[in-house]
Amino acid sequence: MKRKARFLLTSVMILTIGALKITNVYAQDQAADLTGVKAAAYAGDVYLTFDDGPNNATSQTLINNLKNAGCYRATLFVWGNRIAGNQSAWNAYKNSGFSLQNHSWTHSYMSNWSYQQVYNDFQQCNTAIQNAGKPRPTKVRLPYLYSNNTITQACSALNLAIVTPTVYTSDWEGASTETIINFCNNLRAGGNPLMHDSYQNTLNALPTIVNNLKNRGFGFAQY
């Protein structure tokens, strides 16, 4: 009888442990599935990004062209010391609903700057954006895309993640509207193009860029 009891007890324990293992594996698989669903939800987004604003001559048109084409999420990398001389454009930025991120205060080539100079410059841009009632920037597009250890350390101290373009439109080099559109056709999920708030060809390209991306199944996200 004792042997039968021990045998039954052992069998029950083995079955219980097995069931727990199966349950645990199922839970892990379910968590993995949920992670996959979350990843898939963002897999089809691109980030339309624009540097060097605000600009009274172009900013409102840029915002209008995006929204009229059906893009309601974009990222504007702010050149801080342009704010004072471009108040109407700055108001358009603030009211756009788009993300306002850091493009430095002076847009200087910082190769020989000290850590404190770099830190102060980016912090001044942060402050201007926050003083306008917008959230503190968490992203930065580096002036001229130039980086070194001093710059990366200052950005890290300010909790600014550096956003590097995945597509270069060459709008700053006088690229035609058609060329800018063609470059943006190379965007992939999670990517962002280097475009600027100052060029008419870029403004002209936006409706087609947005429509092409939508036709490819992409949505729009902002940093």
C-alpha positions as CSV (number, residue, x, y, z in Angstrom):
1,M,0.0,0.0,0.0
2,K,2.8,2.4,0.9
3,R,4.5,1.7,-2.4
4,K,1.3,2.3,-4.3
5,A,0.7,5.6,-2.4
6,R,4.2,6.8,-3.1
7,F,3.8,5.8,-6.8
8,L,0.6,7.7,-7.0
9,L,2.1,10.8,-5.3
10,T,5.1,10.8,-7.6
11,S,2.9,10.5,-10.6
12,V,0.7,13.4,-9.5
13,M,3.8,15.5,-8.9
14,I,5.3,14.7,-12.3
15,L,2.0,15.6,-14.0
16,T,1.7,18.9,-12.1
17,I,5.3,19.9,-12.9
18,G,4.6,19.1,-16.6
19,A,1.5,21.1,-16.6
20,L,3.3,24.1,-15.0
21,K,6.0,23.9,-17.7
22,I,3.5,23.7,-20.5
23,T,1.6,26.7,-18.9
24,N,4.9,28.7,-18.6
25,V,5.9,27.9,-22.2
26,Y,2.4,29.0,-23.4
27,A,2.7,32.2,-21.4
28,Q,6.1,32.9,-23.0
29,D,4.7,32.2,-26.5
30,Q,1.7,34.4,-25.8
31,A,4.0,37.3,-24.6
32,A,6.2,36.8,-27.7
33,D,3.0,37.0,-29.9
34,L,2.0,40.2,-28.2
35,T,5.4,41.7,-28.8
36,G,5.1,40.7,-32.4
37,V,1.8,42.4,-32.7
38,K,3.1,45.6,-31.1
39,A,6.1,45.6,-33.5
40,A,3.8,45.0,-36.5
41,A,1.7,47.9,-35.5
42,Y,4.6,50.3,-36.0
43,A,6.3,48.4,-38.9
44,G,4.6,50.5,-41.6
45,D,5.4,54.0,-40.3
46,V,7.9,56.5,-41.7
47,Y,9.0,59.8,-40.2
48,L,8.8,62.8,-42.4
49,T,11.4,65.3,-41.0
50,F,12.2,68.9,-41.8
51,D,15.3,70.9,-40.6
52,D,16.1,74.6,-40.4
53,G,12.8,76.2,-39.6
54,P,10.9,78.2,-38.6
55,N,10.8,80.3,-41.8
56,N,8.1,82.9,-42.5
57,A,8.3,82.3,-46.2
58,T,7.7,78.5,-46.2
59,S,6.6,77.0,-42.8
60,Q,2.9,77.5,-43.1
61,T,2.8,76.2,-46.6
62,L,4.9,73.2,-45.6
63,I,2.4,72.4,-42.8
64,N,-0.6,72.9,-45.1
65,N,0.8,70.8,-47.9
66,L,1.4,67.9,-45.5
67,K,-2.0,68.0,-43.9
68,N,-3.9,68.6,-47.1
69,A,-2.2,65.4,-48.5
70,G,-3.2,63.5,-45.4
71,C,-0.1,63.5,-43.3
72,Y,-0.9,64.8,-39.7
73,R,2.3,63.6,-38.0
74,A,5.8,65.0,-38.9
75,T,8.9,66.2,-37.1
76,L,10.2,69.8,-37.3
77,F,13.8,70.2,-36.2
78,V,14.0,73.7,-34.9
79,W,16.9,76.1,-35.6
80,G,16.5,78.1,-32.4
81,N,17.9,81.5,-33.2
82,R,15.6,81.8,-36.2
83,I,12.6,82.0,-33.9
84,A,12.7,85.7,-33.1
85,G,12.8,86.8,-36.7
86,N,10.2,84.3,-37.9
87,Q,7.3,84.7,-35.4
88,S,4.5,83.9,-37.7
89,A,6.2,80.7,-38.8
90,W,7.0,79.9,-35.1
91,N,3.3,80.3,-34.3
92,A,2.5,77.9,-37.2
93,Y,5.0,75.4,-35.8
94,K,3.5,75.6,-32.3
95,N,-0.1,75.1,-33.6
96,S,0.8,72.4,-36.1
97,G,0.5,69.4,-33.8
98,F,3.8,68.2,-35.2
99,S,6.7,67.2,-33.0
100,L,9.2,70.0,-32.4
101,Q,12.7,68.7,-31.8
102,N,16.2,70.2,-31.5
103,H,18.4,71.3,-34.4
104,S,20.6,73.5,-32.1
105,W,20.4,77.2,-31.4
106,T,23.1,78.6,-33.8
107,H,23.4,75.8,-36.4
108,S,27.1,76.0,-36.1
109,Y,29.8,73.6,-37.2
110,M,30.9,72.4,-33.7
111,S,34.1,70.5,-34.6
112,N,36.3,72.6,-32.3
113,W,33.8,73.5,-29.6
114,S,34.2,72.7,-26.0
115,Y,31.8,70.4,-24.2
116,Q,30.2,73.3,-22.4
117,Q,29.7,75.3,-25.6
118,V,28.0,72.4,-27.3
119,Y,25.8,71.7,-24.2
120,N,24.8,75.3,-23.9
121,D,23.8,75.6,-27.5
122,F,21.6,72.6,-27.5
123,Q,20.1,73.5,-24.1
124,Q,19.2,77.0,-25.4
125,C,17.2,75.5,-28.2
126,N,15.5,73.1,-25.7
127,T,14.6,76.1,-23.5
128,A,13.1,78.0,-26.4
129,I,10.9,75.1,-27.4
130,Q,9.8,74.5,-23.7
131,N,9.1,78.2,-23.2
132,A,6.7,78.0,-26.1
133,G,4.7,75.4,-24.1
134,K,5.9,72.4,-26.0
135,P,7.5,69.2,-24.5
136,R,11.2,69.1,-23.9
137,P,12.9,67.7,-27.0
138,T,14.1,64.1,-26.8
139,K,15.7,64.0,-30.3
140,V,18.2,66.1,-32.1
141,R,19.3,66.5,-35.7
142,L,23.0,67.6,-35.6
143,P,23.9,70.7,-37.6
144,Y,25.5,69.6,-40.9
145,L,25.1,66.0,-39.4
146,Y,28.6,66.5,-37.9
147,S,29.4,64.5,-34.8
148,N,32.3,63.8,-32.5
149,N,32.8,62.5,-28.9
150,T,32.2,66.0,-27.4
151,I,28.9,66.4,-29.3
152,T,27.6,63.0,-28.5
153,Q,28.5,63.3,-24.8
154,A,26.7,66.7,-24.6
155,C,23.6,65.2,-26.3
156,S,23.6,62.3,-24.0
157,A,23.8,64.6,-21.0
158,L,20.7,66.4,-22.3
159,N,18.9,63.1,-23.1
160,L,18.8,64.0,-26.7
161,A,18.9,61.0,-29.1
162,I,20.6,61.7,-32.4
163,V,18.4,61.2,-35.4
164,T,20.4,60.3,-38.5
165,P,18.6,60.4,-41.9
166,T,18.1,57.2,-43.8
167,V,17.4,59.0,-47.1
168,Y,19.1,62.1,-48.4
169,T,17.0,64.2,-50.8
170,S,19.7,66.7,-51.7
171,D,17.1,69.5,-51.5
172,W,19.8,71.7,-50.0
173,E,21.8,71.2,-53.2
174,G,19.0,72.4,-55.5
175,A,17.5,69.0,-56.3
176,S,14.4,69.2,-58.5
177,T,10.9,68.4,-57.3
178,E,11.0,65.1,-59.2
179,T,14.4,64.2,-57.8
180,I,13.2,64.8,-54.2
181,I,10.1,62.7,-54.8
182,N,12.3,59.9,-56.3
183,F,14.6,59.9,-53.3
184,C,11.7,59.6,-50.9
185,N,10.4,56.6,-52.9
186,N,13.4,54.8,-51.3
187,L,12.0,55.2,-47.8
188,R,11.5,52.0,-45.8
189,A,9.6,51.5,-42.6
190,G,11.1,53.4,-39.7
191,G,13.1,55.6,-42.0
192,N,13.3,59.4,-42.2
193,P,14.4,61.6,-45.1
194,L,16.6,64.7,-44.8
195,M,14.5,67.6,-46.0
196,H,14.4,71.2,-45.1
197,D,11.9,73.9,-44.3
198,S,13.1,76.5,-46.8
199,Y,13.0,75.1,-50.3
200,Q,10.2,75.6,-52.8
201,N,11.0,72.3,-54.6
202,T,10.5,70.5,-51.3
203,L,7.2,72.1,-50.7
204,N,6.1,71.2,-54.2
205,A,7.1,67.6,-53.7
206,L,5.2,67.0,-50.5
207,P,1.8,66.1,-51.9
208,T,3.2,63.5,-54.2
209,I,5.6,62.2,-51.5
210,V,2.8,61.7,-49.1
211,N,0.5,60.1,-51.6
212,N,3.2,57.7,-52.9
213,L,4.0,56.6,-49.3
214,K,0.3,56.1,-48.5
215,N,-0.1,54.0,-51.7
216,R,2.7,51.8,-50.6
217,G,0.9,51.2,-47.3
218,F,2.9,53.4,-45.0
219,G,1.6,55.4,-42.1
220,F,3.2,58.5,-40.6
221,A,4.9,58.8,-37.2
222,Q,6.7,61.6,-35.4
223,Y,9.6,61.6,-33.0
